[in-house]
Protein backbone atom coordinates (compact mmCIF):
# COMPACT_ATOMS: atom_id res chain seq x y z
CA UNK A 1 0.00 0.00 0.00
CA UNK A 2 2.73 2.57 0.82
CA UNK A 3 4.33 2.02 -2.60
CA UNK A 4 1.06 2.76 -4.40
CA UNK A 5 0.54 5.88 -2.29
CA UNK A 6 4.09 7.05 -3.09
CA UNK A 7 3.57 6.35 -6.81
CA UNK A 8 0.26 8.26 -6.90
CA UNK A 9 1.80 11.14 -4.95
CA UNK A 10 4.78 11.24 -7.33
CA UNK A 11 2.55 11.28 -10.41
CA UNK A 12 0.45 14.10 -8.92
CA UNK A 13 3.61 16.11 -8.16
CA UNK A 14 5.00 15.67 -11.68
CA UNK A 15 1.64 16.56 -13.25
CA UNK A 16 1.38 19.69 -11.12
CA UNK A 17 4.93 20.72 -12.00
CA UNK A 18 4.31 20.29 -15.73
CA UNK A 19 1.11 22.33 -15.71
CA UNK A 20 2.18 25.29 -13.57
CA UNK A 21 0.69 28.61 -14.58
CA UNK A 22 -2.32 29.62 -16.59
CA UNK A 23 -3.29 27.40 -19.49
CA UNK A 24 -3.30 29.21 -22.82
CA UNK A 25 -6.55 30.00 -24.56
CA UNK A 26 -6.92 28.77 -28.14
CA UNK A 27 -4.51 30.65 -30.42
CA UNK A 28 -6.78 32.22 -33.01
CA UNK A 29 -5.64 34.74 -35.59
CA UNK A 30 -5.92 38.27 -34.33
CA UNK A 31 -4.78 41.58 -35.69
CA UNK A 32 -1.59 43.02 -37.21
CA UNK A 33 0.53 45.79 -35.70
CA UNK A 34 3.52 47.54 -37.25
CA UNK A 35 6.68 49.31 -36.12
CA UNK A 36 8.83 51.31 -38.55
CA UNK A 37 10.43 48.38 -40.43
CA UNK A 38 8.28 45.35 -39.65
CA UNK A 39 4.76 44.19 -38.98
CA UNK A 40 3.62 41.26 -36.86
CA UNK A 41 0.36 39.41 -36.59
CA UNK A 42 -0.64 38.30 -33.13
CA UNK A 43 -3.25 36.00 -31.59
CA UNK A 44 -6.56 37.24 -30.22
CA UNK A 45 -6.56 38.49 -26.64
CA UNK A 46 -3.04 39.94 -26.45
CA UNK A 47 -2.58 43.54 -25.32
CA UNK A 48 -0.18 45.61 -27.45
CA UNK A 49 2.36 48.36 -26.80
CA UNK A 50 4.27 49.87 -29.72
CA UNK A 51 7.36 51.98 -30.18
CA UNK A 52 9.24 53.04 -33.29
CA UNK A 53 11.52 49.97 -33.23
CA UNK A 54 9.62 47.42 -31.12
CA UNK A 55 6.24 45.93 -30.38
CA UNK A 56 5.54 44.24 -27.06
CA UNK A 57 2.60 42.16 -25.94
CA UNK A 58 1.12 40.74 -22.75
CA UNK A 59 -1.79 38.42 -22.23
CA UNK A 60 -4.34 39.23 -19.50
CA UNK A 61 -4.69 35.53 -18.57
CA UNK A 62 -1.05 35.56 -17.35
CA UNK A 63 0.09 39.21 -17.44
CA UNK A 64 3.47 38.60 -15.77
CA UNK A 65 4.22 35.33 -17.56
CA UNK A 66 2.67 35.48 -21.05
CA UNK A 67 4.74 38.13 -22.79
CA UNK A 68 6.04 38.69 -26.30
CA UNK A 69 8.41 41.18 -27.88
CA UNK A 70 9.42 41.86 -31.47
CA UNK A 71 12.40 44.19 -31.90
CA UNK A 72 15.68 44.74 -33.69
CA UNK A 73 18.72 42.88 -32.36
CA UNK A 74 22.38 43.91 -32.67
CA UNK A 75 23.66 40.45 -33.53
CA UNK A 76 27.32 41.36 -33.19
CA UNK A 77 26.64 42.76 -29.73
CA UNK A 78 24.92 39.53 -28.64
CA UNK A 79 27.77 37.33 -29.84
CA UNK A 80 30.57 39.44 -28.34
CA UNK A 81 28.69 39.86 -25.03
CA UNK A 82 28.56 36.07 -24.78
CA UNK A 83 32.32 35.87 -25.37
CA UNK A 84 32.17 34.89 -29.04
CA UNK A 85 33.93 36.37 -32.02
CA UNK A 86 32.49 38.24 -34.95
CA UNK A 87 31.50 37.52 -37.69
CA UNK A 88 29.23 34.64 -36.72
CA UNK A 89 26.41 32.55 -38.16
CA UNK A 90 22.77 33.04 -37.22
CA UNK A 91 22.96 29.76 -35.27
CA UNK A 92 25.85 31.21 -33.25
CA UNK A 93 23.84 34.37 -32.56
CA UNK A 94 20.90 32.33 -31.28
CA UNK A 95 23.11 30.14 -29.12
CA UNK A 96 24.91 33.26 -27.80
CA UNK A 97 21.61 34.78 -26.67
CA UNK A 98 20.75 31.60 -24.79
CA UNK A 99 24.27 31.51 -23.31
CA UNK A 100 23.74 35.02 -21.92
CA UNK A 101 20.40 33.97 -20.40
CA UNK A 102 21.93 30.81 -18.93
CA UNK A 103 24.83 32.82 -17.45
CA UNK A 104 22.27 35.00 -15.66
CA UNK A 105 20.59 31.88 -14.31
CA UNK A 106 17.19 32.65 -15.84
CA UNK A 107 16.97 30.23 -18.76
CA UNK A 108 17.97 26.84 -20.05
CA UNK A 109 18.39 26.13 -23.78
CA UNK A 110 16.77 22.99 -25.21
CA UNK A 111 16.87 23.07 -29.00
CA UNK A 112 16.94 25.19 -32.14
CA UNK A 113 15.80 24.66 -35.71
CA UNK A 114 15.99 26.38 -39.06
CA UNK A 115 12.48 27.41 -40.07
CA UNK A 116 13.09 28.79 -43.57
CA UNK A 117 14.41 31.95 -45.20
CA UNK A 118 17.43 31.98 -42.86
CA UNK A 119 15.19 32.13 -39.80
CA UNK A 120 16.15 30.21 -36.67
CA UNK A 121 13.77 29.37 -33.84
CA UNK A 122 14.76 28.06 -30.42
CA UNK A 123 12.99 26.92 -27.29
CA UNK A 124 13.87 26.41 -23.67
CA UNK A 125 12.80 27.12 -20.14
CA UNK A 126 12.69 30.60 -18.65
CA UNK A 127 12.14 31.47 -14.98
CA UNK A 128 9.89 28.49 -14.35
CA UNK A 129 8.04 28.87 -17.65
CA UNK A 130 8.82 28.48 -21.34
CA UNK A 131 10.64 30.71 -23.82
CA UNK A 132 10.43 30.58 -27.59
CA UNK A 133 12.70 32.76 -29.75
CA UNK A 134 12.92 33.51 -33.46
CA UNK A 135 15.77 35.33 -35.22
CA UNK A 136 15.26 36.79 -38.69
CA UNK A 137 18.61 37.99 -40.11
CA UNK A 138 18.42 41.32 -41.95
CA UNK A 139 22.06 42.10 -42.70
CA UNK A 140 25.47 41.22 -41.31
CA UNK A 141 24.88 42.91 -37.94
CA UNK A 142 21.12 43.21 -37.51
CA UNK A 143 18.18 40.88 -37.07
CA UNK A 144 14.62 41.00 -35.95
CA UNK A 145 14.21 39.05 -32.74
CA UNK A 146 10.90 37.62 -31.58
CA UNK A 147 10.61 36.39 -28.02
CA UNK A 148 7.49 34.74 -26.58
CA UNK A 149 7.24 33.67 -22.95
CA UNK A 150 4.54 31.55 -21.41
CA UNK A 151 4.00 29.86 -18.06
CA UNK A 152 3.91 26.40 -19.69
CA UNK A 153 3.98 24.51 -22.99
CA UNK A 154 0.31 25.24 -23.71
CA UNK A 155 1.42 28.68 -24.95
CA UNK A 156 3.49 27.25 -27.83
CA UNK A 157 0.69 27.69 -30.44
CA UNK A 158 0.70 31.40 -29.57
CA UNK A 159 4.46 31.56 -30.14
CA UNK A 160 4.08 29.79 -33.50
CA UNK A 161 1.38 32.23 -34.57
CA UNK A 162 3.65 35.19 -33.72
CA UNK A 163 6.57 33.56 -35.56
CA UNK A 164 4.54 32.82 -38.69
CA UNK A 165 3.34 36.41 -39.04
CA UNK A 166 6.46 38.59 -38.89
CA UNK A 167 6.80 40.64 -42.07
CA UNK A 168 9.87 42.78 -42.77
CA UNK A 169 8.79 45.99 -44.51
CA UNK A 170 11.09 47.95 -46.83
C-alpha positions in Angstrom: 0.0 0.0 0.0 2.7 2.6 0.8 4.3 2.0 -2.6 1.1 2.8 -4.4 0.5 5.9 -2.3 4.1 7.0 -3.1 3.6 6.4 -6.8 0.3 8.3 -6.9 1.8 11.1 -4.9 4.8 11.2 -7.3 2.5 11.3 -10.4 0.5 14.1 -8.9 3.6 16.1 -8.2 5.0 15.7 -11.7 1.6 16.6 -13.2 1.4 19.7 -11.1 4.9 20.7 -12.0 4.3 20.3 -15.7 1.1 22.3 -15.7 2.2 25.3 -13.6 0.7 28.6 -14.6 -2.3 29.6 -16.6 -3.3 27.4 -19.5 -3.3 29.2 -22.8 -6.6 30.0 -24.6 -6.9 28.8 -28.1 -4.5 30.6 -30.4 -6.8 32.2 -33.0 -5.6 34.7 -35.6 -5.9 38.3 -34.3 -4.8 41.6 -35.7 -1.6 43.0 -37.2 0.5 45.8 -35.7 3.5 47.5 -37.2 6.7 49.3 -36.1 8.8 51.3 -38.5 10.4 48.4 -40.4 8.3 45.4 -39.6 4.8 44.2 -39.0 3.6 41.3 -36.9 0.4 39.4 -36.6 -0.6 38.3 -33.1 -3.3 36.0 -31.6 -6.6 37.2 -30.2 -6.6 38.5 -26.6 -3.0 39.9 -26.5 -2.6 43.5 -25.3 -0.2 45.6 -27.5 2.4 48.4 -26.8 4.3 49.9 -29.7 7.4 52.0 -30.2 9.2 53.0 -33.3 11.5 50.0 -33.2 9.6 47.4 -31.1 6.2 45.9 -30.4 5.5 44.2 -27.1 2.6 42.2 -25.9 1.1 40.7 -22.7 -1.8 38.4 -22.2 -4.3 39.2 -19.5 -4.7 35.5 -18.6 -1.1 35.6 -17.4 0.1 39.2 -17.4 3.5 38.6 -15.8 4.2 35.3 -17.6 2.7 35.5 -21.0 4.7 38.1 -22.8 6.0 38.7 -26.3 8.4 41.2 -27.9 9.4 41.9 -31.5 12.4 44.2 -31.9 15.7 44.7 -33.7 18.7 42.9 -32.4 22.4 43.9 -32.7 23.7 40.4 -33.5 27.3 41.4 -33.2 26.6 42.8 -29.7 24.9 39.5 -28.6 27.8 37.3 -29.8 30.6 39.4 -28.3 28.7 39.9 -25.0 28.6 36.1 -24.8 32.3 35.9 -25.4 32.2 34.9 -29.0 33.9 36.4 -32.0 32.5 38.2 -34.9 31.5 37.5 -37.7 29.2 34.6 -36.7 26.4 32.5 -38.2 22.8 33.0 -37.2 23.0 29.8 -35.3 25.9 31.2 -33.2 23.8 34.4 -32.6 20.9 32.3 -31.3 23.1 30.1 -29.1 24.9 33.3 -27.8 21.6 34.8 -26.7 20.8 31.6 -24.8 24.3 31.5 -23.3 23.7 35.0 -21.9 20.4 34.0 -20.4 21.9 30.8 -18.9 24.8 32.8 -17.4 22.3 35.0 -15.7 20.6 31.9 -14.3 17.2 32.7 -15.8 17.0 30.2 -18.8 18.0 26.8 -20.1 18.4 26.1 -23.8 16.8 23.0 -25.2 16.9 23.1 -29.0 16.9 25.2 -32.1 15.8 24.7 -35.7 16.0 26.4 -39.1 12.5 27.4 -40.1 13.1 28.8 -43.6 14.4 31.9 -45.2 17.4 32.0 -42.9 15.2 32.1 -39.8 16.1 30.2 -36.7 13.8 29.4 -33.8 14.8 28.1 -30.4 13.0 26.9 -27.3 13.9 26.4 -23.7 12.8 27.1 -20.1 12.7 30.6 -18.7 12.1 31.5 -15.0 9.9 28.5 -14.3 8.0 28.9 -17.6 8.8 28.5 -21.3 10.6 30.7 -23.8 10.4 30.6 -27.6 12.7 32.8 -29.8 12.9 33.5 -33.5 15.8 35.3 -35.2 15.3 36.8 -38.7 18.6 38.0 -40.1 18.4 41.3 -42.0 22.1 42.1 -42.7 25.5 41.2 -41.3 24.9 42.9 -37.9 21.1 43.2 -37.5 18.2 40.9 -37.1 14.6 41.0 -36.0 14.2 39.1 -32.7 10.9 37.6 -31.6 10.6 36.4 -28.0 7.5 34.7 -26.6 7.2 33.7 -23.0 4.5 31.5 -21.4 4.0 29.9 -18.1 3.9 26.4 -19.7 4.0 24.5 -23.0 0.3 25.2 -23.7 1.4 28.7 -25.0 3.5 27.3 -27.8 0.7 27.7 -30.4 0.7 31.4 -29.6 4.5 31.6 -30.1 4.1 29.8 -33.5 1.4 32.2 -34.6 3.6 35.2 -33.7 6.6 33.6 -35.6 4.5 32.8 -38.7 3.3 36.4 -39.0 6.5 38.6 -38.9 6.8 40.6 -42.1 9.9 42.8 -42.8 8.8 46.0 -44.5 11.1 48.0 -46.8 
